[in-house]
Amino acid sequence: MKLNFSYWELKEWFTNVDFTVVGSGIVGLNCALQLREKHPKAKIIILEKGMLPQGASTKNAGFACFGSLSELIDDLNTHTEEEVFSLVKKRWEGLQLLRETLGDKNIDYQQNKGYELFLTTELYETCLEQRVAINQLLKPLFSSDVFTIEENKFGFQNIHHQYITNQFEGQIDTGKMVAKLLEKVVSSGIKIINNIQVEQFIEDNEQVEVQTNQIAFNTKKLFVATNGFANQLLKENIQPARAQVLITKPIKDLHIKGTFHLDKGYYYFRNIDDRILFGGGRNLDFKAEETTEFGQTTLIQNKLEELLKTTILPNSKVEIEHRWSGIMGVGNQKKAIVKQLSNNVFCGVRLGGMGVAIGSLVGKELAELIN
């Protein structure tokens, strides 16, 4: 049922709109902030279909990462060395932009290193063989070796006895990140409208009619930043990918510290508030996880619990406190889609599970598509 708006509401929120951003996640919020910087007097609104940002910005694991060694090796099967270097460069620059924009304290940034764990010796040896070459490829960006070798110092079981360690990987609190972004956006005079869903848009030469489940209104420019939900509005090479996550109750004397990638990064876990946050398992049923529906499946949740109890915390009593899921946007290429779609419509989508790393940069690039 469409809402009954007053004259005042229509005038204040939906009349003479210069820029409309769809999606209040990391990309949409950064896009709006950049638009405000370039156009201080513009009327800017952000439309968000959820009560909170709905996609992955506040539902991810909070990894400040740019690719595990096995992931980068895998990427070289479908991308050139130059393309892989460019991907890592953008992710690293995006992380620095995020930290500069919000401040490390405001996002609880910690650089506790990232560790890749291996269920098979075969994959470990493949990574070991290419470690020097990948380090060399990334040397111009980091000026030292990114990937080193460490023994199993955290006492994980049923894995190879050595890790591949990423010296530059960090972790953040994504709730704090988005809360700080929202604070900056609102304080700059940008209006955020929640619980409103864009159903379609129609463009003429000078403006775009935005049709929502609540109201239709006109805007001069439209920016789509809905990532995993983008194929509901756009005809681009992007599909949703659900990621399922669980978190334990607090664990006394938890000794695990850092971000961890397991089985080519299909599983990932970290410490947070004396708990273990653990997610992944999409590879168990790719087709079922190509969905925009939130929720959990028994298949994946059982596997997460099994790995938690047999590999990550084998000698501890572990209780699960909470479970959730987020929706990522993926495609046949790792590069994000940031482009002008028509005279007045633009998009910044397909973050490929790297939203924390590249979201700030994609938002900035999206805003810079207009003069």
N, C-alpha and C positions, 0 to 999 in steps of 0.2 A: 504494500500500500504506500503510495507516494504521500509525502508529508505536506502539510498545509502551511506554506511560508507567508510571513507578513511582508508588508512593504519594506519595513526596516531591514529585515533579514535578507530580502532579495537585493536591496541596495547595498548593504554592507559587505555581503559575502559573494554575491553572484552577478554583479553588474560591473561593467568596465574592467573585466579581468584581463590583465596583460599576459601572465604566464600561469598555466596550470600543470602541476606535476602529479602524475598518477603513481602512488606508492610512497609510503613514508619510511622505507628502510634506509640503509646506509647510502644507496645511490641517490634516491629521491631527495633525502635531506641535504646531502652534499651538493646536489644540483641546485636546489633552492637557495642555499647559502651563497653559492657562486653567482647565481642570477641576481641576488640582492646586492652583492658587492659591485657587480657591473652596472646594475640598474637600481640605484638607491630609492627612486620614487615609484617604482613599478608596483602594481597590485599583483601579489603572488599568492596562490592557494595550493595546498597539497590535499589530494583526495586519498583516503585510506579506507579500504573495505572492512578492516577489522577494528576491534576496540584498541588493540595494539598493532604494531607492524606485523603483517600476517605471514610473510614468506619465511626467510631464514635469518634475518638480521639479528633477532633476539632469540633465535632458536638453535643457533649453531653451537659448536663446541668451544669457540673462542681461541682457535689456533691462529697465532700471528705467523703463518708459515708461507713458504713460496714453492714448495714441492719437495717430497722426499726423494732420495737417490733412485729408488726403483721406479717412481713415478716419472722422473725426468728421463730415465733410460727408456721407459715405455713410450714417452712422448716423442723420442727420437725415431720411433718406428713410423710415425705419421707426420712429423714436422722436421724441417731442416734444423741444423745446428743454430743458424741465425734466428730462426723462429723461436726455438726453445730459449735461447739467450734473451730474446726480446720479451718472452713471457715472464721469465724470472725477473728481468729488469723492471718491468711494469709492476709486478707484485711487490718487489722490494721498495720501489719508489712510492707505491701506494701506501705501504705500511708506514713509511717515514712521513708521508703527508697526513695520515690519520693521527700519528703521534704529535705532529706539529699543530694540527688543528685543535685537538682536544687536550693534549698534555698527558704524559704518562700516568700521573697520579689519578686523573679523572677516569681513566679506563683500566686502572690497575695493571698496567703493562709490566710484565716480568720476563726477562730473557733467561729462562732456566734450561735452555737447549732443547732440541728435539731429537728423539731417538727412534730409529727404525728397527723393529724386531722381526725376526725371520722364523717362520714355522718350518721351513725346509733349508737344508744346507745348499741345495742347488741354487735357489734364488739368491742366497747370501753370496755365493761364489760368483754368480753373474754380476752382482753389484760390485763386488770387490774388484773384479777384472776391469770394470769401467770407471771406478772411483777416481783414479788419477786423471783420466781424460775429462770427466765432468768437472772436477776441480779446476782443471786448466781452462776449460770453457768459461767458467764463472769467475776466474781470477781478475779480469778487468773490472768486475763489479764489486768484488769483496776484498781484493788485494791480499787475500790469504786463503788457505784451504777451507772450504765450507764443510766437507765431509771427512770425519776421522773415524777411528775404530776404538771401541771401548768394550771391556768385559761386562758381563751381566751383573752389574753392581746392585740392582734392585731385587735380585732373587726371583725373577720370573721363572716359570717352569714350562717345559715342553716347547722350548724355542732353541734356536742356535745360541751357543754360549757367548757370542759377540754381537754387539750392536753396531750399526752405522750411525754416528752422532752428527747432527747438524749444529754447528757452533752458534749460528745466528738466529735460530728459531726462538720465538717467544710465545707468550700467552696473554690474553686480556679477559676482562669481564665484559661480555657483550651487552649485558643489561645496563651497566654503567655507561658504556659507549653510546648506546642509542638514547639513553636518558639525557646525556650531556648534549648530544646533537639536537634533540628536541628542544632543550632549553635555549640553545643558541638560535635555533630557527624562530622560536616564538618571540624571543627578545629582539629579533631583527624585524618584527612586524609582519611576519609571514603567517597566514592563517592555515591551520590544519583542521580538516573536517574528517572525522572518523565515522565508521559504520555507513559508508556510502560506496557503492560499487559502480564503476563505469561499465556500461553494457556495450556501447559503441560510440563512434564519433564520425561526424560528417563534416567535410571541409569544403569551403568555397575559397575564393581567391584571397580574401583578407582575414578570415577567421575560421575557427573550428567550433562546431556545435558539439558539445559533450553531453551525451545522453546517459544518465545514471538511473539507478533504481529509485531515486528520490526526487530528481529534478533534471531538467535540461537547461543548459546555459551556454553562452558563447565565451570563448577565450581567443586571444590573438595568437598564442603559441601553446602547443601541447607537448609535454615531455612524458614519455612512457618509461617508467622505471620499476616494472613489476616482476622482472627476472623470471622465476619459475612459472608465473601465471601469464607470461607475455603472449603465449600462443592463443589465449582467449581473446586477444585484441589485435594481434599482428600476425602476418604471414611471413614469419622468419624461421630460420633453421634453429629452433629452440624447442626443447621438450622438458617437462617437469621431471624432477628426480627427488623422491622422498627420502629423507634420512631419519632413521629411528634412533633415539637416544634414551639412555637411562642414567640415573644418578643414585649412588648409595646413600645410606644414612652415614653420619659422621663415624670415622674409624679412628680409634685411639692409637696414638703413636704411628700415624701413617708415614711411611718412609719414602714413598714415591713422590718425585718432584720433577715436573717437566711435561712435555707433550710427546706422545708416543704414537707411532704408526705401525700397524701390524698387517701382514698379508697384502702387500702392495698398496697400503693405505685404505683398503676397503673397511678396515676397523681402525678406530682411533680412540685414545683415552688420555686423560690428564688428571692432575690433582686440582681440587678447588674446595676451599673451606673444609679441609680435613675429610674430603670425600673423593671418590673416583667417579668422574663423568665418563661414560663409555658409549660410543655410538658406532653405527656402520651396519654391515651385513647386506647392503643393497645387491651385492653380487650373488647372493643366494637365490634371488628371483628378480632379475632386472625388470621384467615386464610388469610384474605386480607393483613395483615401486615407481613406474612411470605414471604417476598420478598426482593430481592436485588435492586429493583428499588427505586430511590429517588422520593419523591413527597408527596403531601398531599391529603387527602380525605375529602369530604364535611362533612361526618358523624362525623369524629373525630375533625375537625376544629370547627364545630358548637358547639360541646360539650365543647371544651376548652374555646371558647368565652363565652358560657353560664355560666360555672363555674367561669370564671374570673369576670363576671359582677354581678353574684348573690351571690357568696360565698367569693371570695378573695378581691375584691374591689367594694363592693356593693354601696357605696356612692360616687364614683369617676367617672369622665368622662374618659373613657379608650379608647385609640386608638392603634390599632395594627400597628407596623412598618414593621415587617419582619416575615417570616415563613420559616422553613427548616425541613429537616429530616436527621436522621443518621441510620446506619445499625449496629445492635448488633449481637452477636453470642450467641445462647442459645441451650440448650439440655435437656435431661431428668435428668441430674444431675447438681448441681451447681458448682462442682469442675472443674476447667480449665483442658484442655487436654494439657499436656506438656510431649512429649515423642519422642523417636527415632522411626521412621517409617521403616527405612531400614538402610543399612550400612552408607549411606551418606545423608540421608534426615531426617529432624527433624521438629516438629511443636509445636507452642504455641498458642492455639486458645480456643474458647468457654469461653469468659470472663463473660458471663451472665449478662451484664449490669453493671458490677463492674470494668470497665477498669481503671478508675482513681485510684481505690483502689489497684487493683492487677496487673495492667499493668507493672509496674516497676519490680515487683518480678517475674512475668511470663517471662519477657524478660531476666532477670538474670538467671533464672532456665533453660531457653531454651539454652542460651549460654553455660551453665555448663554441658550440655548433652555430649559435646565432651571433650576429654582429653586435 
